[in-house]
């Protein structure tokens, strides 16, 4: 009888919690124009990260400075470097840390430059979709500890790590990703001497250059992550993620790449590592973060090389979104 009572107790608790969740989501829905009846994930997987809608404010009118005017970035500080045609722009993580999304246009291409500190995921998206140009904000919510964005045109919700709409009228749509490099400021300056750099949005209101997630990348567990961790590697170890020969994804541990310096994949990609870039999620000041190095992923093309899309992400996040994909650690 005790087992039966326990089962009944758990069942009643589940119904009660389910009711609370439904009430909570009803309250959330009142402040959104999102079509919550259309979705590809369980709403229970999406949790509050703390800030409200756009509580982490995206940058919609980015200002840039020429390289010659930039004196607030250390050579080893990380930036997201985007080069399209003759237009080269660097987006420092010391700015993205506080805004997470920049809606911009580079080389005539509308892009969203995004960074989720909790996954160390820097992803650049083409904002064009089926004749629309979307612009993005932050929902203040997380799924698998990853940023959930929304577009202002339909208020559909998007998973930043994979660029897919998971709630709303655009559910199932996937944004095209744009090749970009997570690189040191010095390396961006060397490869794009005519480039420009995103300026801090409001230096008097935010501690640009400071890391609000001190020692996060050496933490034993991710923030608000409920899923299983990857096997054989620490959940917050960095992995280099690329397209596999089968069209899926695979990853190599950063420690392995640092040891080998160069890896060639079955998909014809060349992955290289060189020292000289700070972690943005280590020390209290980004410029003093541990050296995690610079990763470049390229494919041979017409006798030369072209950049391809890649990530330098935390292992738990890659495993959460690609649970059946391998992480090579040796």
Buried (B, 14 or more C-beta within 10 A) or exposed (E): EEEEEEEEEEEEEEEEEEEEEEEEBEEBBEEBEBBBEBBEBEBEEBBEBEBEBBEBBBBBEBEBBEBEEBEBBBBBBBBBBBBBEEBBBBBBBBBBBBBBBBBBBBBEBBBBBBBBBBBBBBBBBBBBBEEEEBBBBBBBBBBBBBBBBBBBBBBBBBBBBBBBBBBBBBBEBBBBBBBBBBBBBBBBBEBBEEBBBBBBBEEEEBEBBBBEBBEBBEBEEBBBBEBEBBEEBBBBBBBBBBBBEEEEBBBBBBBBBBEEEEBEBEBEBBBBBBEBBBBBBBBBBBBBBEBBBBBBBBBEEEEEEEBBBBBBBBBBBBBBBBEEBEBBBE
